[in-house]
Amino acid sequence: MLAISGPLLWGISGTTAQALFTSETVSANWLVSVRMLISGVLLVIYGLITEHKQSLTVWSNWRDAIYLIFFSFIGMAASQYTYFKAIDYGNAATATILQFLSPAIIIVYLAFSTRNWPRRVDILSLGMALTGTILLVTHGQLTTLAIPMKGLSWGLLTAVSATLYTLLPRTLLAKYGSIPIVGWSMLIGGVAFSGYYKIWRHLPVFSWESYARIGFVVIFGTMLAYLFFLGSLQFIMATTASVLGCFEPLSATFLSVIFLGVQFGLPETVGAVLIIGTVFVQSWATMRGTAGTRKS
């Protein structure tokens, strides 16, 4: 339930953000800044209460502290910013699905960095991801784009930044735990973005509905979503959690079609299934390999 709840809230948050961008005077820059800043403060406070030692120890090692700041910009802030810009220029459904190209990018990166030819299952995943992306962004008609070029560009950048977000903090997470690293990186990114964009000078004209939507994105779609998903890793394997992460694009797509009028035909649906299916293929291969290791 925790592993499902987190991605569900992420997906609903993306659709809520799209509604804010289209019907309110809220910009992606402002929302990203506020989302990271407030969520970072809340997560750091939560970490100090529940994991006081780990939350402060990271700052006692200057190398880890510098790397945390580096990750805050290149990993955390980049993934947040590109995702919301992809929603702003495209839509929540497409942005969230394109984000799931990250496993395919990781396969390519590892193949070059280790100089090992990808496994057959990796080649299958790459083929599924490429075919799915083409169907998703062209409506199945190769001469046209179903979304604006800026939406596609930011969506692809979302996949790249999600890859960096996955690969960069592995050492820090193993050493200090997830809540301190996620909390501090959000806070650092939020402070930097807020200062750069001067969010106090660009306050949107709010309605009560705006406050409710922004509150949902910050509290439920960010802080609680992260806590739920990370908490699930105490009970289930990471591979299982990654498969259940498919509830994020599913919920974003369903809500975008129902409430925001996003058109999703058969080609887009097949494309989405192929892209999301790469997570299932990779998880199945990982679990099969783990089972084989145990037997031997």
C-alpha positions in Angstrom: 0.0 0.0 0.0 2.9 2.4 0.8 4.6 1.6 -2.6 1.3 2.2 -4.4 0.3 5.4 -2.5 3.5 7.3 -3.2 3.4 7.0 -7.0 -0.4 7.6 -7.0 0.2 10.9 -5.2 3.0 11.8 -7.6 0.7 11.2 -10.5 -2.2 13.2 -9.0 0.3 16.0 -8.2 1.4 16.2 -11.8 -2.2 16.5 -13.0 -2.9 19.1 -10.3 0.2 21.1 -11.4 -1.1 21.1 -15.0 -4.4 22.4 -13.8 -2.6 25.2 -12.0 -0.6 26.1 -15.0 -3.6 26.3 -17.4 -6.2 27.8 -15.1 -4.3 29.9 -12.6 -1.5 32.5 -12.7 1.0 30.0 -11.4 4.3 29.5 -13.3 6.4 26.3 -13.3 9.4 28.3 -11.9 7.3 29.5 -8.9 5.7 26.2 -8.2 9.0 24.2 -8.3 10.6 26.7 -5.9 7.8 26.6 -3.4 7.4 22.9 -3.7 11.0 22.1 -2.9 11.4 24.8 -0.3 8.4 23.9 1.9 8.8 20.1 1.4 12.5 20.4 2.1 11.8 22.2 5.4 9.2 19.7 6.4 11.3 16.7 5.5 14.4 18.0 7.3 12.4 18.7 10.4 11.0 15.1 10.2 14.5 13.7 9.7 15.8 15.7 12.7 13.0 14.3 14.8 13.2 10.6 13.6 16.9 10.3 12.5 18.7 13.1 14.3 22.2 11.6 14.0 22.1 10.8 10.3 20.5 14.1 9.4 23.4 16.1 10.9 26.3 13.7 10.3 26.3 14.3 6.6 27.6 17.9 7.2 30.5 16.6 9.3 32.2 15.1 6.3 33.2 17.9 3.9 33.4 15.6 0.9 29.9 14.2 1.4 28.6 17.7 2.1 29.9 19.0 -1.2 28.6 16.0 -3.0 25.2 16.5 -1.4 25.1 20.1 -2.6 26.1 18.9 -6.1 23.3 16.4 -6.1 20.8 19.0 -4.8 21.3 20.9 -8.1 22.1 18.3 -10.7 19.9 15.6 -9.4 17.0 16.8 -7.2 16.4 20.3 -8.5 17.0 19.3 -12.1 14.5 16.4 -11.9 11.8 18.7 -10.3 12.4 21.6 -12.7 12.4 19.6 -15.9 9.3 17.6 -14.9 7.2 20.6 -14.2 8.4 22.4 -17.4 7.5 19.3 -19.4 4.0 19.5 -17.9 3.8 23.2 -18.5 4.7 22.9 -22.2 3.0 19.5 -22.8 0.8 17.7 -20.3 1.1 15.7 -17.1 0.4 12.3 -18.8 3.1 12.6 -21.4 5.7 14.1 -19.1 5.2 11.4 -16.5 5.4 8.6 -19.1 8.5 10.1 -20.8 10.1 10.2 -17.3 9.9 6.4 -17.4 12.5 6.3 -20.2 15.0 6.6 -17.4 15.7 2.8 -17.1 16.5 2.7 -20.8 19.0 5.6 -20.4 20.6 3.9 -17.4 21.0 0.7 -19.6 22.9 2.8 -22.3 25.0 4.6 -19.7 26.0 1.4 -17.9 26.9 -0.3 -21.3 29.3 2.5 -22.1 30.7 3.0 -18.6 31.4 -0.7 -18.1 32.2 -1.4 -21.7 29.9 -4.5 -21.6 27.4 -5.2 -24.4 23.8 -5.0 -23.0 22.0 -8.2 -22.2 19.2 -9.5 -24.4 16.7 -8.3 -21.9 18.3 -4.8 -22.0 18.1 -4.7 -25.8 14.5 -5.7 -25.6 13.9 -2.9 -23.1 15.6 -0.3 -25.3 13.5 -1.4 -28.3 10.3 -1.2 -26.3 11.3 2.3 -24.9 12.2 3.6 -28.4 9.1 2.2 -30.1 6.8 3.4 -27.2 8.3 7.0 -27.4 7.7 7.2 -31.1 4.1 6.1 -30.8 3.5 8.4 -27.8 4.8 11.6 -29.3 3.5 11.1 -32.9 0.0 9.6 -32.5 1.4 6.8 -34.6 1.9 9.2 -37.6 5.7 9.6 -38.0 5.4 12.9 -39.9 3.7 14.8 -37.0 4.2 15.5 -33.4 1.3 15.0 -30.9 2.8 17.4 -28.4 4.7 20.7 -28.8 8.4 20.4 -29.5 9.2 22.1 -26.2 7.0 19.6 -24.4 8.9 16.8 -26.0 12.3 18.3 -25.3 11.5 19.0 -21.6 10.0 15.5 -21.4 13.3 13.9 -22.7 15.3 16.1 -20.3 13.0 14.8 -17.5 14.1 11.3 -18.3 17.8 12.3 -18.3 17.4 14.2 -15.0 15.6 11.2 -13.5 18.5 9.1 -14.5 20.9 11.4 -12.7 18.6 11.5 -9.7 18.7 7.7 -9.6 22.5 7.2 -10.1 24.1 10.1 -8.3 23.0 9.7 -4.6 23.6 5.9 -4.2 26.7 6.4 -2.0 25.0 9.0 0.2 21.8 7.0 0.5 23.7 3.9 1.6 25.7 5.9 4.2 23.1 8.3 5.7 19.7 7.0 4.6 17.0 8.4 2.3 15.1 10.9 4.4 18.1 13.1 5.3 19.4 13.1 1.8 16.1 13.8 0.1 15.2 16.4 2.8 18.4 18.4 2.6 18.7 18.2 -1.2 15.1 19.6 -1.5 15.8 22.3 1.0 19.0 23.4 -0.7 17.4 23.3 -4.2 14.3 25.2 -2.9 16.4 27.9 -1.3 18.5 28.4 -4.4 15.5 28.4 -6.8 13.5 30.7 -4.5 16.4 33.2 -4.4 17.1 33.0 -8.1 13.5 33.5 -9.2 12.7 35.9 -6.3 9.4 34.1 -5.7 8.3 36.9 -3.3 8.2 39.3 -6.2 6.1 37.1 -8.5 3.3 36.0 -6.2 0.4 34.6 -8.2 -3.1 35.9 -7.7 -4.5 33.2 -5.5 -8.0 31.8 -5.0 -9.0 29.4 -2.3 -8.9 26.7 -5.0 -5.3 27.7 -5.8 -4.2 27.3 -2.1 -5.8 23.9 -2.0 -4.1 22.7 -5.2 -0.7 24.1 -4.1 -1.1 22.6 -0.7 -1.8 19.2 -2.2 1.2 19.4 -4.5 3.5 20.4 -1.6 2.2 18.2 1.2 0.6 15.1 -0.4 2.3 15.1 -3.8 5.8 15.7 -2.5 6.5 15.2 1.2 4.0 12.3 1.9 4.6 10.7 -1.5 8.4 10.5 -0.8 7.8 9.2 2.7 5.3 6.6 1.6 7.5 5.3 -1.2 10.7 5.3 0.8 8.9 3.7 3.7 7.7 0.8 1.5 11.4 -0.2 1.0 11.4 -1.4 4.6 8.9 -4.2 3.6 9.4 -5.0 0.0 12.3 -5.3 -2.5 13.3 -2.2 -4.6 12.5 -4.1 -7.8 8.9 -4.7 -6.6 8.6 -1.0 -5.6 9.9 0.1 -9.0 7.2 -2.0 -10.7 4.5 -0.5 -8.4 5.9 2.9 -9.4 3.9 2.5 -12.7 0.9 3.8 -10.7 2.4 7.3 -11.2 2.0 7.5 -15.0 -1.3 5.5 -14.8 -2.9 7.9 -12.4 -1.5 11.0 -14.2 -2.8 9.7 -17.6 -6.2 8.7 -16.2 -6.8 12.0 -14.5 -5.5 14.0 -17.4 -7.9 12.3 -19.8 -10.9 12.5 -17.5 -10.5 16.0 -16.0 -8.2 17.9 -18.3 -9.4 16.7 -21.7 -6.0 15.2 -22.8 -6.5 13.0 -25.9 -5.1 9.5 -25.6 -5.8 7.2 -28.5 -4.7 3.7 -29.3 -1.1 4.6 -30.5 -0.4 6.7 -27.4 -1.8 3.9 -25.2 0.3 1.3 -26.8 3.4 3.6 -26.6 2.7 4.2 -22.9 2.4 0.4 -22.2 5.7 -0.3 -24.0 7.6 2.4 -22.0 6.1 1.4 -18.7 6.6 -2.2 -19.6 10.4 -1.7 -19.6 10.2 -1.4 -15.8 8.4 -4.8 -15.6 11.0 -6.4 -17.9 13.9 -5.1 -16.0 12.4 -6.0 -12.6 11.6 -9.5 -13.9 15.1 -10.0 -15.1 16.5 -8.8 -11.7 14.3 -11.0 -9.7 15.1 -14.0 -11.9 18.8 -13.3 -11.6 18.5 -13.0 -7.8 16.6 -16.3 -7.6 19.2 -18.0 -9.7 22.0 -16.7 -7.4 20.2 -18.0 -4.4 19.8 -21.5 -6.0 23.4 -21.7 -6.9 
